[in-house]
Amino acid sequence: MRSTPPNRPSARGGWRRIGAAAAATAALVFTGFGTAVQADAAPTASSKVTYVSTPCATPKHTGDLTCKSYRVTGGLTAFQKMQAAKTGITPKAADASTPSGYSPTNLRSAYGLTSAAASNGSGETIAIVDAYNDPNAEADLATYRSYYGLSACTTANGCFKKVSQTGSTTSLPSSDAGWSEEISLDLDMASAICPLCNITLVEATSASYANLGTAENEAVALGAKFVSNSYGGSESSSQTTYDTSYYKHAGVAITVSSGDSAYGAEYPATSQYVTAVGGTKLSTSSTTRGWTETVWKTSSTEGTGSGCSSYDAKPSWQTDTGCTKRMESDVSAVADPATGVSVYDSYGVTAGWYTFGGTSVSAPIIAGVYALAGTPASGTYPAQYPYDYAGTSSLNDVTSGNNGSCSTSYFCTAGTGYDGPTGWGTPEGITAFAN
């Protein structure tokens, strides 16, 4: 059943992978549910923030899909600038000894999820589908959750499970440092939004459609009703076959990153059976909400993806008139690296805190929102749910910015109501994500 959006607290700030080396985290004093001693808001990010694509953004083999994430390497993020404004002390750039991106508290504040995150999600399972193995996944997740005052999520207590694409807990894929960064990002974001949810990490043998699709099916077979996918690639005539084979799971909320290469459609985000998740730049503001968002675009080749599919049929619930087939995206959340999120990772890098961006951030955030909203109705495709609340206060309409040039304006330019880069907007509570 649907519930009303929770009362909004004061604004708080976010994430995307920052930096070089660093040490293990120091103990913190926590105040309130999941609230670390980090600040409560963040200013507009500096253009001086520097970052690189994570290694999994480059395919290992022809035809492989790629992850959708960036790791910050220098400059001051929005979160760091906010800290500096509060303390009067300018933080060191590229210092991974402490978080430098948005925290769970920041993200919940921005999307009206504070109350729901404190009470909802128990018994629900979010599945994360990625390629290759992260041998430190559980330990790194434990560090993230401990730092932010979240309950333990371990194999021992039944909250966390890691399996291969065939469901094996012992015969896992080969380890990969680049995909491990992506895995840490996805696990931390699911935890940030739905700390009471269980998490199942399903690791595909490689980043091919066949293996990632097999992992998708395994996630659903294991009982997950919420599946996050932070990967994608170019559209092809084969995708409608992939739809039926891998992504057509009624009663399961499947989220997919819209892409990080600015305007242009990607698959599986354009599957008619998934929720395509675009990306925004998230900053604090003097509004009642306390936050403001614009389309994430850094350059003509870097920003949130969007576009009109060349192959997938238009779902009956999608009613924009400029695209006769499936239009991407449906909803959105923070993705700009300069307003990025904090993640803890230790495999293939110096163990420490990093800041990440990209639509790999927004996809697991939205999966977490669906989980807070409750189990989807059997026989439904949850991508439709936000459309039932189009134009209401249950979604924050993103009305400014673009991700490139296009012949049909709303395909690439934000405006009042539906647009390609941000869909119907970002969450304002959980109402628009419940059946």
ZAFIPA-511715 format. One record per residue: residue in three letters; x, y, z of N, C-alpha, C in turn. Coordinates in steps of 0.1 Angstrom, whole numbers, padded with zeros to 4 digits, always signed. Layout:
BEGIN
ALAXYZXYZXYZ;...
***
This chain:
BEGIN
MET+0008-0012+0000+0000+0000+0000+0009+0012+0000;ARG+0003+0023-0004+0011+0036-0005+0011+0043+0008;SER+0021+0050+0011+0021+0058+0023+0025+0072+0020;THR+0022+0081+0029+0026+0095+0026+0040+0098+0029;PRO+0046+0108+0022+0060+0111+0024+0063+0115+0038;PRO+0075+0112+0044+0078+0115+0057+0081+0130+0058;ASN+0080+0136+0071+0083+0150+0073+0098+0152+0069;ARG+0101+0163+0063+0115+0165+0059+0123+0172+0070;PRO+0135+0166+0073+0144+0173+0082+0152+0183+0076;SER+0162+0189+0083+0171+0199+0077+0180+0192+0067;ALA+0185+0200+0057+0193+0194+0046+0206+0188+0051;ARG+0210+0177+0044+0223+0171+0048+0229+0166+0035;GLY+0242+0162+0035+0250+0161+0022+0256+0147+0018;GLY+0263+0144+0007+0264+0132-0001+0277+0125-0006;TRP+0279+0120-0019+0290+0110-0023+0295+0109-0037;ARG+0306+0103-0040+0313+0100-0052+0327+0097-0049;ARG+0334+0089-0055+0347+0084-0049+0358+0093-0050;ILE+0364+0097-0038+0375+0106-0038+0388+0100-0036;GLY+0398+0103-0043+0411+0103-0039+0421+0092-0039;ALA+0432+0094-0033+0443+0086-0033+0443+0077-0020;ALA+0454+0077-0013+0455+0068-0002+0448+0071+0011;ALA+0448+0062+0020+0444+0065+0033+0442+0054+0043;ALA+0440+0058+0055+0440+0049+0066+0427+0044+0070;ALA+0426+0036+0079+0413+0031+0084+0406+0042+0091;THR+0393+0041+0092+0385+0052+0098+0386+0052+0113;ALA+0385+0064+0118+0385+0066+0133+0371+0065+0138;ALA+0371+0062+0151+0357+0060+0158+0351+0074+0158;LEU+0337+0073+0157+0329+0086+0157+0319+0085+0168;VAL+0314+0097+0172+0303+0097+0181+0291+0099+0172;PHE+0280+0091+0174+0269+0092+0165+0257+0098+0173;THR+0249+0105+0166+0237+0111+0172+0225+0108+0163;GLY+0216+0101+0169+0204+0098+0161+0206+0086+0152;PHE+0195+0083+0145+0195+0071+0136+0204+0073+0124;GLY+0215+0065+0124+0224+0066+0112+0230+0079+0110;THR+0232+0088+0120+0237+0101+0118+0251+0102+0124;ALA+0261+0103+0115+0275+0105+0120+0277+0119+0124;VAL+0289+0122+0129+0292+0136+0133+0295+0144+0121;GLN+0292+0140+0109+0293+0148+0097+0283+0159+0096;ALA+0286+0169+0088+0278+0180+0087+0264+0178+0081;ASP+0255+0188+0082+0242+0185+0076+0239+0191+0063;ALA+0248+0197+0056+0244+0203+0043+0257+0204+0035;ALA+0255+0207+0022+0266+0209+0014+0263+0220+0003;PRO+0273+0228+0001+0271+0239-0009+0273+0234-0023;THR+0271+0243-0032+0273+0239-0046+0287+0235-0048;ALA+0289+0225-0056+0303+0219-0058+0312+0228-0067;SER+0325+0227-0064+0334+0234-0072+0337+0227-0085;SER+0340+0235-0096+0343+0230-0109+0357+0224-0108;LYS+0365+0227-0098+0379+0222-0097+0380+0208-0093;VAL+0369+0201-0089+0369+0187-0086+0374+0179-0098;THR+0383+0170-0096+0388+0162-0107+0385+0147-0104;TYR+0383+0139-0114+0380+0125-0112+0383+0117-0125;VAL+0382+0104-0123+0385+0095-0134+0374+0085-0135;SER+0372+0079-0147+0363+0068-0148+0369+0056-0140;THR+0361+0048-0133+0366+0036-0127+0370+0026-0138;PRO+0380+0017-0135+0385+0008-0145+0374+0000-0152;CYS+0363-0003-0145+0352-0011-0151+0344-0004-0161;ALA+0347+0010-0163+0340+0017-0173+0346+0015-0187;THR+0357+0007-0187+0364+0003-0200+0362-0011-0202;PRO+0356-0016-0213+0353-0030-0214+0366-0038-0215;LYS+0366-0050-0209+0377-0059-0210+0377-0067-0224;HIS+0365-0069-0229+0364-0077-0241+0353-0070-0250;THR+0354-0072-0263+0345-0067-0272+0331-0072-0269;GLY+0321-0063-0268+0308-0066-0265+0304-0066-0250;ASP+0315-0064-0241+0312-0063-0227+0304-0051-0223;LEU+0296-0051-0213+0290-0040-0208+0299-0033-0198;THR+0297-0020-0195+0306-0013-0186+0298-0007-0174;CYS+0306-0005-0163+0300+0001-0151+0298+0016-0154;LYS+0290+0023-0146+0287+0037-0148+0291+0046-0136;SER+0305+0046-0133+0309+0053-0121+0322+0060-0124;TYR+0324+0071-0116+0337+0079-0116+0342+0080-0102;ARG+0355+0080-0101+0361+0082-0087+0368+0096-0087;VAL+0365+0103-0077+0371+0117-0075+0386+0115-0071;THR+0394+0123-0077+0409+0122-0075+0415+0135-0069;GLY+0407+0146-0069+0413+0158-0063+0402+0169-0063;GLY+0406+0181-0057+0397+0192-0055+0388+0190-0043;LEU+0379+0199-0041+0370+0199-0029+0356+0196-0034;THR+0350+0185-0029+0337+0182-0032+0327+0191-0025;ALA+0314+0191-0029+0304+0199-0022+0304+0196-0007;PHE+0305+0184-0004+0305+0180+0011+0316+0186+0018;GLN+0328+0186+0012+0340+0192+0019+0339+0207+0020;LYS+0333+0213+0010+0331+0228+0011+0321+0231+0022;MET+0311+0223+0024+0302+0225+0035+0309+0224+0048;GLN+0317+0214+0050+0324+0212+0062+0333+0224+0065;ALA+0340+0229+0054+0349+0240+0056+0341+0253+0060;ALA+0329+0254+0055+0321+0266+0059+0317+0265+0074;LYS+0315+0253+0079+0311+0251+0093+0323+0253+0102;THR+0334+0248+0098+0345+0247+0108+0355+0259+0106;GLY+0355+0265+0094+0365+0275+0090+0379+0269+0087;ILE+0379+0256+0086+0392+0249+0082+0391+0243+0069;THR+0399+0246+0060+0399+0241+0046+0405+0227+0046;PRO+0397+0216+0042+0402+0203+0042+0412+0200+0031;LYS+0420+0190+0033+0430+0186+0023+0423+0178+0012;ALA+0426+0181+0000+0420+0174-0011+0427+0160-0012;ALA+0419+0151-0018+0424+0137-0021+0429+0130-0008;ASP+0423+0132+0003+0426+0126+0015+0416+0116+0019;ALA+0419+0103+0017+0409+0092+0019+0408+0087+0033;SER+0414+0094+0043+0413+0090+0057+0399+0092+0063;THR+0392+0102+0057+0378+0104+0062+0369+0106+0050;PRO+0356+0104+0051+0347+0106+0040+0347+0120+0035;SER+0345+0122+0022+0345+0135+0016+0333+0137+0007;GLY+0323+0127+0007+0311+0128-0001+0299+0128+0008;TYR+0287+0128+0002+0275+0128+0009+0273+0115+0017;SER+0267+0116+0029+0265+0105+0038+0251+0099+0036;PRO+0248+0088+0043+0234+0083+0043+0224+0094+0048;THR+0228+0101+0059+0219+0111+0064+0216+0122+0054;ASN+0227+0126+0047+0225+0136+0036+0215+0132+0026;LEU+0217+0119+0021+0209+0114+0010+0194+0112+0014;ARG+0192+0108+0026+0179+0106+0031+0172+0119+0033;SER+0179+0129+0038+0174+0143+0039+0170+0148+0025;ALA+0178+0147+0015+0176+0152+0002+0163+0146-0004;TYR+0161+0134-0001+0149+0127-0008+0138+0123+0001;GLY+0137+0130+0013+0126+0128+0022+0124+0114+0027;LEU+0135+0107+0030+0135+0093+0034+0138+0090+0048;THR+0140+0101+0056+0146+0099+0070+0137+0090+0078;SER+0124+0092+0078+0114+0084+0086+0113+0070+0081;ALA+0112+0069+0068+0110+0056+0062+0123+0047+0064;ALA+0135+0053+0063+0147+0045+0065+0148+0040+0079;ALA+0142+0047+0089+0143+0043+0103+0134+0031+0106;SER+0124+0029+0098+0114+0019+0102+0110+0009+0091;ASN+0113+0012+0078+0109+0003+0067+0121-0005+0062;GLY+0117-0016+0055+0127-0024+0048+0131-0037+0055;SER+0127-0039+0067+0130-0052+0074+0124-0063+0067;GLY+0132-0074+0063+0127-0085+0056+0127-0084+0041;GLU+0130-0072+0036+0131-0070+0022+0146-0073+0018;THR+0148-0077+0005+0162-0080+0000+0164-0072-0013;ILE+0175-0064-0012+0180-0058-0024+0191-0066-0030;ALA+0190-0069-0043+0201-0076-0049+0209-0067-0058;ILE+0222-0068-0057+0232-0060-0065+0238-0069-0075;VAL+0236-0066-0088+0242-0074-0098+0254-0067-0104;ASP+0266-0073-0103+0278-0068-0109+0286-0079-0115;ALA+0297-0075-0122+0306-0085-0128+0318-0088-0119;TYR+0324-0100-0120+0336-0104-0112+0334-0103-0097;ASN+0345-0107-0090+0344-0109-0076+0351-0097-0068;ASP+0345-0093-0058+0351-0084-0048+0354-0092-0036;PRO+0366-0096-0033+0369-0104-0022+0367-0097-0008;ASN+0367-0084-0009+0366-0076+0004+0352-0070+0005;ALA+0343-0074-0002+0330-0068-0002+0323-0067+0011;GLU+0323-0078+0018+0316-0079+0031+0324-0070+0042;ALA+0337-0071+0042+0345-0063+0051+0344-0048+0049;ASP+0344-0044+0036+0343-0030+0033+0329-0025+0036;LEU+0319-0033+0033+0305-0029+0037+0304-0027+0052;ALA+0311-0036+0060+0310-0035+0074+0316-0022+0079;THR+0327-0018+0073+0334-0005+0076+0325+0007+0074;TYR+0318+0007+0062+0309+0018+0058+0298+0019+0068;ARG+0291+0007+0071+0280+0007+0080+0283+0011+0094;SER+0295+0006+0099+0299+0010+0112+0302+0024+0114;TYR+0308+0030+0104+0312+0044+0105+0299+0053+0106;TYR+0289+0049+0098+0277+0057+0098+0266+0053+0108;GLY+0270+0044+0117+0260+0040+0127+0249+0031+0122;LEU+0251+0024+0111+0241+0015+0106+0243+0001+0112;SER+0232-0007+0114+0233-0020+0120+0242-0029+0111;ALA+0248-0039+0117+0257-0048+0110+0249-0056+0100;CYS+0255-0058+0088+0249-0066+0077+0259-0076+0073;THR+0259-0088+0078+0269-0098+0076+0263-0111+0072;THR+0272-0120+0067+0268-0133+0064+0263-0140+0076;ALA+0270-0138+0087+0267-0145+0100+0253-0142+0105;ASN+0249-0129+0104+0236-0126+0109+0224-0127+0099;GLY+0228-0132+0087+0218-0134+0076+0214-0122+0068;CYS+0220-0111+0070+0217-0099+0063+0224-0098+0049;PHE+0236-0103+0049+0244-0102+0036+0247-0116+0031;LYS+0246-0117+0017+0249-0129+0010+0256-0126-0003;LYS+0267-0133-0006+0274-0131-0018+0275-0145-0026;VAL+0270-0144-0038+0270-0156-0046+0274-0154-0060;SER+0277-0165-0067+0281-0164-0082+0268-0163-0090;GLN+0269-0162-0103+0257-0162-0111+0249-0175-0111;THR+0255-0186-0106+0248-0198-0105+0243-0201-0090;GLY+0246-0191-0082+0241-0192-0068+0251-0198-0058;SER+0263-0201-0063+0273-0207-0054+0279-0197-0045;THR+0281-0201-0033+0288-0192-0023+0303-0195-0022;THR+0307-0205-0029+0321-0209-0028+0329-0208-0041;SER+0322-0211-0052+0328-0210-0065+0325-0197-0071;LEU+0333-0187-0068+0331-0173-0073+0339-0169-0085;PRO+0335-0158-0092+0343-0154-0103+0357-0149-0099;SER+0366-0147-0109+0379-0141-0106+0377-0127-0101;SER+0386-0123-0092+0385-0110-0086+0390-0099-0096;ASP+0384-0087-0094+0387-0076-0103+0387-0063-0095;ALA+0398-0055-0095+0398-0043-0087+0388-0032-0092;GLY+0387-0031-0105+0378-0021-0111+0363-0024-0107;TRP+0359-0036-0109+0345-0039-0106+0343-0040-0091;SER+0354-0042-0083+0353-0041-0068+0349-0027-0064;GLU+0354-0017-0070+0350-0003-0067+0335-0001-0070;GLU+0331-0006-0081+0316-0005-0084+0308-0013-0073;ILE+0313-0025-0070+0305-0032-0060+0304-0025-0046;SER+0315-0019-0042+0315-0012-0029+0305+0000-0030;LEU+0306+0007-0041+0296+0018-0044+0282+0013-0043;ASP+0279+0003-0050+0265-0002-0050+0260-0007-0036;LEU+0269-0015-0029+0265-0020-0016+0263-0008-0006;ASP+0272+0002-0007+0271+0013+0003+0258+0021+0000;MET+0255+0023-0013+0243+0031-0016+0230+0024-0012;ALA+0229+0011-0014+0217+0004-0010+0216+0004+0006;SER+0227+0004+0013+0227+0005+0027+0223+0018+0032;ALA+0228+0029+0025+0225+0042+0029+0210+0045+0029;ILE+0203+0040+0019+0189+0043+0017+0180+0034+0025;CYS+0184+0021+0025+0175+0011+0032+0184+0003+0041;PRO+0188+0009+0053+0197+0002+0062+0191-0011+0069;LEU+0178-0012+0069+0172-0024+0075+0170-0035+0064;CYS+0173-0033+0052+0172-0043+0041+0183-0053+0042;ASN+0180-0065+0038+0191-0075+0035+0196-0072+0021;ILE+0209-0076+0019+0215-0074+0006+0221-0087+0001;THR+0218-0090-0012+0224-0101-0019+0233-0096-0030;LEU+0246-0099-0030+0255-0095-0041+0256-0107-0050;VAL+0252-0106-0063+0253-0116-0073+0264-0112-0083;GLU+0274-0120-0083+0286-0117-0091+0286-0125-0104;ALA+0286-0118-0116+0286-0125-0128+0301-0129-0132;THR+0302-0140-0140+0315-0144-0143+0323-0134-0152;SER+0316-0126-0160+0322-0116-0167+0311-0105-0170;ALA+0315-0095-0177+0306-0084-0180+0298-0085-0193;SER+0297-0098-0198+0289-0100-0210+0274-0100-0207;TYR+0266-0097-0218+0252-0098-0216+0247-0111-0210;ALA+0253-0122-0215+0248-0135-0211+0251-0137-0196;ASN+0263-0134-0192+0266-0136-0178+0259-0126-0168;LEU+0259-0114-0172+0252-0104-0163+0237-0108-0163;GLY+0231-0112-0174+0217-0116-0175+0215-0128-0167;THR+0224-0138-0167+0222-0150-0159+0222-0146-0144;ALA+0231-0137-0141+0232-0132-0127+0219-0125-0123;GLU+0213-0118-0132+0200-0111-0130+0189-0121-0126;ASN+0188-0131-0134+0179-0142-0132+0181-0149-0119;GLU+0194-0151-0115+0197-0157-0102+0193-0149-0091;ALA+0194-0136-0092+0190-0126-0081+0175-0128-0078;VAL+0167-0129-0089+0153-0130-0087+0150-0144-0082;ALA+0156-0154-0087+0154-0168-0082+0157-0169-0068;LEU+0166-0162-0062+0170-0162-0048+0160-0154-0040;GLY+0150-0148-0046+0139-0141-0039+0140-0126-0038;ALA+0150-0120-0044+0150-0105-0043+0139-0099-0051;LYS+0132-0089-0045+0122-0082-0051+0127-0068-0056;PHE+0139-0065-0054+0145-0053-0058+0159-0056-0063;VAL+0162-0052-0076+0175-0056-0082+0181-0043-0088;SER+0193-0040-0084+0200-0028-0089+0211-0032-0099;ASN+0211-0025-0111+0221-0028-0121+0228-0015-0125;SER+0241-0014-0123+0248-0002-0126+0258-0004-0137;TYR+0252-0009-0148+0260-0012-0160+0252-0009-0172;GLY+0258-0009-0184+0250-0007-0196+0260-0007-0208;GLY+0253-0005-0220+0261-0004-0232+0252+0001-0244;SER+0257+0001-0255+0250+0006-0267+0237-0003-0270;GLU+0227+0003-0275+0216-0005-0280+0219-0014-0291;SER+0211-0025-0293+0213-0034-0304+0200-0041-0307;SER+0199-0047-0319+0187-0054-0323+0185-0066-0314;SER+0195-0070-0307+0193-0082-0298+0186-0079-0285;GLN+0184-0066-0282+0180-0063-0268+0166-0068-0265;THR+0157-0068-0275+0144-0073-0272+0144-0088-0268;THR+0153-0095-0273+0155-0109-0269+0161-0109-0254;TYR+0170-0100-0251+0175-0100-0238+0164-0096-0228;ASP+0155-0087-0232+0144-0083-0224+0137-0095-0218;THR+0133-0104-0228+0125-0116-0224+0134-0126-0216;SER+0146-0127-0219+0155-0137-0213+0159-0133-0199;TYR+0161-0120-0197+0168-0115-0185+0161-0105-0176;TYR+0153-0096-0182+0148-0085-0175+0133-0084-0173;LYS+0126-0094-0178+0111-0094-0177+0108-0102-0164;HIS+0107-0095-0153+0104-0102-0141+0092-0094-0134;ALA+0080-0098-0136+0069-0091-0130+0070-0092-0115;GLY+0066-0081-0108+0066-0081-0094+0079-0079-0088;VAL+0089-0075-0096+0103-0072-0091+0107-0058-0096;ALA+0111-0049-0087+0116-0036-0091+0131-0037-0096;ILE+0133-0035-0109+0146-0036-0114+0151-0022-0118;THR+0162-0017-0113+0167-0004-0116+0179-0005-0124;VAL+0181+0004-0134+0193+0004-0143+0198+0018-0145;SER+0211+0020-0144+0217+0033-0146+0215+0037-0161;SER+0212+0050-0163+0209+0055-0176+0221+0057-0185;GLY+0233+0057-0179+0245+0059-0186+0252+0072-0182;ASP+0265+0073-0185+0273+0084-0181+0279+0092-0193;SER+0275+0089-0205+0281+0095-0217+0273+0106-0223;ALA+0264+0112-0214+0256+0123-0218+0245+0118-0228;TYR+0239+0127-0236+0228+0123-0244+0230+0111-0253;GLY+0221+0102-0252+0221+0090-0260+0216+0078-0252;ALA+0207+0070-0259+0201+0059-0252+0211+0047-0250;GLU+0209+0040-0239+0217+0028-0235+0208+0017-0231;TYR+0213+0005-0233+0206-0007-0228+0214-0014-0217;PRO+0208-0019-0207+0194-0023-0205+0185-0012-0199;ALA+0190+0001-0198+0181+0011-0193+0169+0013-0202;THR+0170+0010-0215+0158+0012-0224+0149-0001-0224;SER+0152-0010-0216+0143-0022-0215+0129-0017-0210;GLN+0118-0021-0216+0105-0017-0211+0101-0023-0198;TYR+0110-0032-0192+0106-0039-0180+0114-0033-0168;VAL+0122-0023-0170+0131-0018-0159+0128-0003-0156;THR+0132+0001-0145+0132+0016-0142+0145+0022-0146;ALA+0145+0030-0156+0157+0037-0160+0160+0049-0151;VAL+0172+0050-0145+0175+0060-0135+0185+0070-0140;GLY+0181+0082-0142+0190+0093-0146+0198+0099-0135;GLY+0206+0109-0138+0215+0115-0128+0213+0130-0127;THR+0215+0135-0114+0214+0150-0112+0227+0155-0105;LYS+0228+0168-0105+0237+0175-0096+0229+0180-0084;LEU+0233+0176-0072+0225+0178-0060+0232+0188-0051;SER+0226+0199-0048+0231+0210-0040+0221+0215-0030;THR+0226+0221-0019+0217+0227-0009+0212+0240-0014;SER+0200+0244-0008+0194+0256-0012+0186+0262-0001;SER+0181+0274-0003+0173+0280+0008+0158+0277+0007;THR+0155+0268-0002+0141+0264-0003+0136+0256+0009;THR+0123+0254+0010+0117+0246+0021+0123+0232+0020;ARG+0125+0226+0009+0131+0213+0008+0146+0213+0013;GLY+0153+0224+0011+0167+0225+0015+0177+0220+0005;TRP+0172+0216-0006+0181+0210-0017+0175+0215-0030;THR+0184+0215-0040+0180+0217-0054+0188+0208-0063;GLU+0182+0205-0075+0189+0196-0084+0187+0201-0098;THR+0198+0199-0106+0198+0201-0120+0203+0189-0128;VAL+0201+0188-0141+0206+0177-0148+0221+0176-0147;TRP+0226+0164-0145+0241+0163-0144+0247+0162-0158;LYS+0255+0172-0161+0262+0173-0174+0275+0180-0171;THR+0286+0173-0174+0300+0180-0172+0305+0184-0186;SER+0302+0177-0196+0307+0180-0209+0298+0173-0220;SER+0301+0175-0232+0293+0169-0243+0293+0154-0243;THR+0303+0148-0236+0305+0134-0236+0304+0128-0222;GLU+0300+0137-0212+0300+0132-0198+0287+0138-0191;GLY+0279+0130-0187+0267+0134-0180+0257+0123-0181;THR+0245+0125-0175+0235+0114-0175+0230+0111-0189;GLY+0227+0098-0191+0222+0094-0204+0207+0096-0205;SER+0202+0096-0217+0188+0097-0220+0186+0095-0235;GLY+0173+0092-0239+0171+0091-0253+0159+0082-0256;CYS+0156+0082-0269+0145+0074-0274+0150+0061-0280;SER+0146+0049-0275+0151+0037-0279+0148+0034-0294;SER+0157+0027-0300+0155+0024-0314+0149+0010-0316;TYR+0147+0003-0304+0143-0011-0305+0131-0015-0296;ASP+0132-0010-0283+0122-0015-0274+0109-0008-0275;ALA+0098-0015-0274+0085-0010-0275+0082-0001-0264;LYS+0073+0009-0266+0069+0018-0256+0059+0012-0246;PRO+0062+0012-0233+0052+0006-0224+0039+0014-0224;SER+0028+0008-0221+0015+0015-0221+0014+0027-0212;TRP+0022+0026-0201+0021+0037-0191+0030+0049-0194;GLN+0038+0048-0204+0047+0059-0208+0040+0066-0219;THR+0036+0079-0217+0027+0086-0226+0033+0098-0233;ASP+0046+0100-0232+0052+0112-0239+0050+0109-0254;THR+0048+0120-0262+0044+0118-0276+0056+0119-0286;GLY+0067+0124-0282+0078+0126-0291+0086+0114-0295;CYS+0085+0103-0287+0092+0091-0289+0082+0080-0290;THR+0082+0073-0301+0072+0062-0304+0076+0049-0297;LYS+0088+0048-0293+0093+0036-0286+0096+0039-0271;ARG+0103+0031-0264+0107+0033-0250+0115+0045-0248;MET+0111+0054-0239+0119+0066-0237+0127+0064-0223;GLU+0139+0069-0223+0148+0068-0212+0151+0083-0208;SER+0149+0086-0195+0148+0079-0182+0134+0080-0176;ASP+0132+0073-0164+0119+0073-0157+0120+0083-0145;VAL+0130+0081-0137+0133+0089-0125+0147+0092-0124;SER+0152+0098-0114+0166+0102-0113+0170+0104-0098;ALA+0183+0105-0096+0189+0108-0083+0203+0113-0085;VAL+0210+0117-0074+0223+0123-0075+0233+0115-0083;ALA+0241+0121-0092+0251+0113-0099+0264+0122-0102;ASP+0263+0135-0101+0274+0143-0104+0286+0140-0095;PRO+0298+0137-0100+0309+0134-0091+0313+0146-0082;ALA+0311+0158-0086+0314+0169-0078+0304+0171-0066;THR+0292+0165-0067+0283+0164-0056+0281+0149-0052;GLY+0292+0142-0052+0292+0127-0051+0290+0122-0037;VAL+0291+0109-0036+0288+0102-0023+0301+0095-0018;SER+0301+0093-0005+0312+0086+0002+0310+0071+0001;VAL+0322+0064-0002+0322+0050-0003+0335+0045+0003;TYR+0334+0033+0010+0347+0027+0015+0351+0015+0007;ASP+0364+0015+0003+0368+0004-0006+0383+0001-0002;SER+0387-0012-0004+0400-0016+0000+0407-0025-0010;TYR+0400-0030-0020+0406-0040-0029+0411-0033-0042;GLY+0424-0034-0044+0431-0028-0055+0434-0013-0053;VAL+0431-0008-0042+0435+0006-0039+0439+0006-0024;THR+0445+0017-0020+0448+0019-0006+0435+0019+0002;ALA+0433+0011+0012+0421+0010+0020+0417+0024+0025;GLY+0405+0028+0022+0401+0042+0027+0388+0046+0021;TRP+0385+0059+0023+0373+0065+0018+0375+0072+0005;TYR+0366+0071-0004+0366+0077-0017+0353+0083-0020;THR+0353+0092-0030+0340+0098-0034+0337+0094-0048;PHE+0325+0089-0050+0321+0085-0064+0309+0092-0069;GLY+0308+0092-0082+0297+0098-0090+0293+0089-0101;GLY+0284+0094-0110+0280+0086-0121+0266+0080-0118;THR+0259+0075-0128+0246+0070-0126+0246+0056-0119;SER+0258+0051-0116+0260+0040-0108+0256+0043-0093;VAL+0256+0056-0090+0251+0060-0077+0236+0061-0077;SER+0230+0066-0087+0216+0068-0087+0208+0055-0088;ALA+0212+0045-0095+0205+0032-0096+0203+0025-0083;PRO+0213+0023-0075+0211+0016-0062+0203+0025-0052;ILE+0204+0038-0053+0196+0047-0045+0181+0044-0047;ILE+0177+0044-0060+0163+0042-0064+0159+0028-0060;ALA+0168+0018-0061+0164+0005-0057+0161+0005-0042;GLY+0169+0012-0034+0166+0013-0020+0153+0020-0017;VAL+0149+0030-0025+0136+0037-0023+0125+0027-0026;TYR+0126+0020-0036+0116+0009-0039+0114+0000-0027;ALA+0126-0004-0021+0125-0014-0010+0119-0008+0002;LEU+0121+0005+0005+0115+0012+0016+0100+0013+0014;ALA+0095+0013+0001+0081+0014-0002+0074+0001-0001;GLY+0081-0010-0001+0074-0023+0001+0074-0032-0011;THR+0071-0044-0009+0071-0054-0019+0062-0051-0031;PRO+0067-0051-0043+0058-0048-0054+0046-0058-0056;ALA+0036-0053-0062+0024-0062-0064+0028-0072-0075;SER+0024-0085-0073+0027-0095-0083+0020-0091-0096;GLY+0027-0094-0107+0021-0092-0120+0023-0078-0125;THR+0029-0069-0117+0031-0055-0121+0046-0053-0124;TYR+0049-0042-0132+0062-0038-0135+0064-0024-0128;PRO+0072-0024-0117+0073-0012-0108+0078+0001-0115;ALA+0083-0001-0127+0087+0011-0135+0075+0021-0137;GLN+0063+0015-0136+0051+0023-0139+0048+0031-0126;TYR+0052+0027-0114+0047+0033-0102+0049+0048-0102;PRO+0061+0053-0105+0063+0068-0105+0054+0075-0115;TYR+0050+0069-0126+0041+0075-0135+0027+0078-0130;ASP+0023+0069-0120+0010+0071-0114+0010+0084-0105;TYR+0022+0089-0102+0023+0101-0094+0030+0113-0101;ALA+0030+0112-0114+0036+0122-0123+0030+0136-0119;GLY+0039+0145-0117+0035+0159-0115+0030+0162-0101;THR+0031+0153-0091+0027+0155-0078+0038+0158-0069;SER+0035+0161-0056+0046+0164-0046+0053+0152-0042;SER+0050+0140-0047+0057+0128-0043+0070+0127-0051;LEU+0072+0136-0061+0084+0136-0069+0089+0150-0070;ASN+0102+0152-0069+0109+0165-0070+0111+0168-0085;ASP+0104+0176-0092+0106+0179-0106+0119+0186-0108;VAL+0127+0181-0117+0140+0187-0120+0137+0195-0133;THR+0139+0208-0133+0134+0216-0144+0145+0224-0151;SER+0158+0222-0148+0168+0229-0155+0180+0220-0158;GLY+0187+0224-0169+0199+0217-0173+0196+0208-0185;ASN+0206+0203-0191+0205+0195-0203+0217+0185-0203;ASN+0216+0175-0211+0228+0165-0212+0233+0165-0227;GLY+0230+0175-0235+0235+0176-0248+0225+0183-0258;SER+0227+0180-0270+0218+0186-0281+0210+0175-0287;CYS+0197+0178-0290+0188+0169-0296+0177+0176-0304;SER+0171+0169-0314+0161+0175-0322+0148+0177-0315;THR+0145+0168-0306+0133+0169-0298+0137+0174-0284;SER+0133+0186-0280+0139+0192-0268+0139+0184-0255;TYR+0127+0178-0252+0127+0171-0239+0135+0158-0239;PHE+0140+0153-0250+0148+0142-0250+0161+0144-0242;CYS+0166+0157-0243+0179+0160-0236+0178+0172-0227;THR+0167+0179-0226+0166+0192-0218+0155+0190-0208;ALA+0159+0194-0195+0149+0194-0185+0139+0205-0186;GLY+0127+0202-0181+0116+0212-0181+0106+0208-0171;THR+0095+0216-0170+0084+0212-0161+0078+0199-0166;GLY+0076+0189-0157+0070+0176-0161+0081+0167-0166;TYR+0077+0158-0175+0086+0147-0179+0097+0152-0189;ASP+0109+0147-0187+0120+0149-0196+0129+0137-0196;GLY+0137+0135-0206+0146+0124-0207+0157+0123-0197;PRO+0164+0134-0194+0175+0132-0185+0171+0129-0171;THR+0160+0133-0166+0156+0131-0152+0142+0124-0150;GLY+0136+0121-0161+0123+0115-0160+0113+0124-0154;TRP+0105+0118-0144+0095+0126-0137+0102+0133-0124;GLY+0115+0131-0122+0121+0137-0111+0128+0128-0101;THR+0130+0133-0089+0137+0125-0079+0127+0122-0067;PRO+0130+0113-0059+0120+0109-0048+0118+0120-0038;GLU+0106+0122-0034+0102+0130-0023+0094+0120-0013;GLY+0101+0112-0006+0095+0102+0002+0093+0089-0007;ILE+0085+0080-0002+0084+0067-0009+0071+0065-0016;THR+0062+0074-0015+0048+0072-0021+0048+0069-0036;ALA+0057+0075-0044+0057+0073-0058+0063+0060-0062;PHE+0068+0052-0052+0075+0040-0055+0069+0028-0049;ALA+0056+0030-0044+0048+0019-0039+0037+0015-0049;ASN+0033+0002-0048+0023-0002-0058+0009+0002-0052;
***
